[in-house]
Amino acid sequence: MKNGTNIITLDNGYHLWTHTDGTGDIQLLTLHGGPGGNHEYYENFAEKLAPLGVRVSMYDQLGSWYSDQPDFSDPAIRDQFLTYDYYLDEVEEVRQKLGLDHFYLIGQSWGGALTMLYALKYGQHLKGAIISSMVDNIDEYVVNINKIRETALPADAVAYMKDCEARNDLDNERYQSYVDVLNAGYVDRKQPPAISHLVSTTATPVYNDFQGNNEFVVTGKLKSWDIRDQIKNIKVPTLLTFGEHETMPLATAKRMAQQIPNARLVTTPNGGHHHMIDNAPVYFDHLSQFIKDVEAGTF
């Protein structure tokens, strides 16, 4: 595996964009969120983790930004690729094609779901798992996001959002203005200009199929997400990292830390869902300490 950008060809014929930075013997593979997001909030991880000697590999999942984007309007393509199983096995194929083993896997949000599934199915390849801002079931998430908007917005705004959702009228300007308020408070609190774009980079067909219209309503396949009965089987050292002011319920994170046999929970003050950006110094202190402890055998 060489540093820089490499396009890998999957066994299914599609191509994924990958990029590796850093030097050293410690390998970290990153999984972005969305679904349908991209790698960009991982771009400084190699620099931040350089003192530990970490090589960081990023990639855009199928359908996302720099990678191939199949025609998901075709039901046959959608049914074949827009599944948990496809994206989980894509991680394993990427691992193989990049030549990684005994590595760390970090997943943000949707990527955190894939990290849990990977640790359960392919945990023999992992040194450690980092679950960043993702919980083990969607029901507790929905309760939390409903509580958030009832706290953050006036009652008439919440009523309007619920009415729009009942009528499937989610793209109107007023509804989206309330989504913007919630995103600014709980998802991207810092909103750095460095990763802004003139166009949306979200793979909308992927995001809509799994999540729905926005982070505060779940209408897609993620409605079925629930592995509460399985996380006790994650055996690798596991870091759970959450923002203290984010969409994911911290009460669920605390329970997960008790149920995963070898887990540590850390939280980032003033961090939203993307707390690696909102409060980077604390986030990277936590991540670096986890890797140090696992490497030293003291975790």
Buried (B, 14 or more C-beta within 10 A) or exposed (E): EEBEEBEBEBEEEBEBBBBBBBEBEBBBBBBBBBBBBBBBBBBBBBEBBBEBEBBBBBBBBBBBBBBBBBEBEEEEEBEEBBBBEBBBBBBEBBBEBBEBEEBBBBBBBBBBBBBBBBBBBBBEBBBBBBBBBBBBBBBBBBEBBBEBBEEBBEEEBBEBBEEBBEEEEBEEEEBBEBBEBBBBBBBBBBBEEEBEEEEEBBBEBBBBBBBBBBBBBBBBBBBEBBBBEBBEEBBBBBBBBBBBBBBBBBEBBBBBBEBBEEBBBBBBEEBBBBBBBBBBEBBBBBBBBBBEBBBEEEB
